[in-house]
């Protein structure tokens, strides 16, 4: 099994793209988080370009796109955009591209639906179910005060997604230039995350489904409070087992790499360890927030704590589904988890 091999020390700068395979270009855009960048991709599409993921809706990201499209990629028009999933760093500018370039969005139905739904969300409509969800997870008053800001964070980071899209489904082949790209849908990180594999080029755009150094966030979110996304994620890893050993993985964060089978094994092992840690934290009844504090010992900012509680809940729900934990509710309406 080939170990992880990173191929690029140089990173694309603001107005530059690096060709990582024939007709496949890597660009990098800023993010206003601790994870401060996202990788985006431009594919040679014959008489035009196809872009894969758009970046977040910020003026500096729009300016960098303008620089690229009027510079290195000015010779041909952008023909379409593909979004791997609904998170704002991936679809944030889809509406802007539709308005400015008149191009179609290609996306899976579940991801497009989530993007449209969350963009239309308001504090007034979401306050009841968000408050209930995070209270049941064990948030104290200090964290509950962050919920109004959190409820509008997604809408503020994306332009309104197009009202229609071209639907992608698992197993579809999309012709882009001289090559077919097969859609491989992964789950767990998001509802119908689309990865794109080109057998001719031995390249896969993995989005957030397979990252080289960090584990994709696998979380319970208020919109689906009884889910078991970890079971979905671990199950979907098997879909990538048949990829060739030497496939070049193009992730949304970090740098391109080879060694996908080694990385798939690492991801499964990571969650095995986290499940064991979670189980051991539940020797007596504890809330999800108490489990969070045991799993994440470093200081978390207000953005990270919502991802961390989602991760803690995902591991608790998975253990509960396997019959390894039992859930009760205390007199304050907080869920508690304990070993049987």
Secondary structure, DSSP 8 states (H G I E B T S, - for coil): ----EE--SS---TT--EEEETTEEEEEEE-SSSS-EEEEEEEE-SSEEEEE----S-HHHHHHHHHHHTTTTTTSEEEEEE-SSSSHHHHTTHHHHHHHH--EEEEEHHHHHHHHHHHT--HHHHHHHHHHHHHHTT--HHHHTTHHHHHTHHHHHS----S--EEE-TT-EEEETTEEEEEEEE-SSSTTEEEEEETTTTEEEEETTS-SSS-------GGGTT--HHHHHHHHHGGGTTS-TT-EEEESSS--EE-HHHHHHHHHHHHHHHHHHHHHTTSS-B-HHHHHHHH--S---HHHHHHHHHHHHHHHHHHHHTTS-EEEE-TTS-EEEE--
